Amino acid sequence: MAEDLPGSILFCCDYNAVRSPMAEGLMKKYYGFETYVQSAGVKNDLEIDGFSIAVCEEMGVEISRHKSRSFDEMEQWGDDLSGFDLVIALSPASQRRALELTRFYHLDVEYWPILDPTGLGETRDAKLASYRQARDQISERLIARFGAPSPK
């Protein structure tokens, strides 16, 4: 059973199209809805990545309906970062932006260096292998940080 789950978590990466949606989906699958989970990117000019969708589907995680959003869009929509208990940055750029945006708040920002699989591999199988590696890194970090997933 998951231990010490925060009340809310924001996962972030560069575009909210690959790593952070995978982390959001895996977190919800593993730990249910005890924790409010969202994701965002430094920028938002990409749609959810098809390879991310495919490798998450392999684990029964549905992310195809995910709508990418940026930190700026979150603020415009009234999602205040101070409302999150924990921000987990999955890229250096998102870590810098999260630290900048939360410097006046009392909340934790963690950095998990997760592989950026975009642009890796020349064949479909090689690309999928890279995305699986990123997905599995996220999965391992979630379990190491929050404990074994809740039984379904």
Secondary structure, 3 states (H helix, E strand, C coil): CCCCCCCEEEEEECCCCCHHHHHHHHHHHHHCCCCEEEEEECCCCCCCCHHHHHHHHCCCCCCCCCCCCEHHHHHHCCCCHHHCCEEEECCHHHHHHHHHHCCCCCCEEEECCCCCCCCCCCCHHHHHHHHHHHHHHHHHHHHHHHCCCCCC
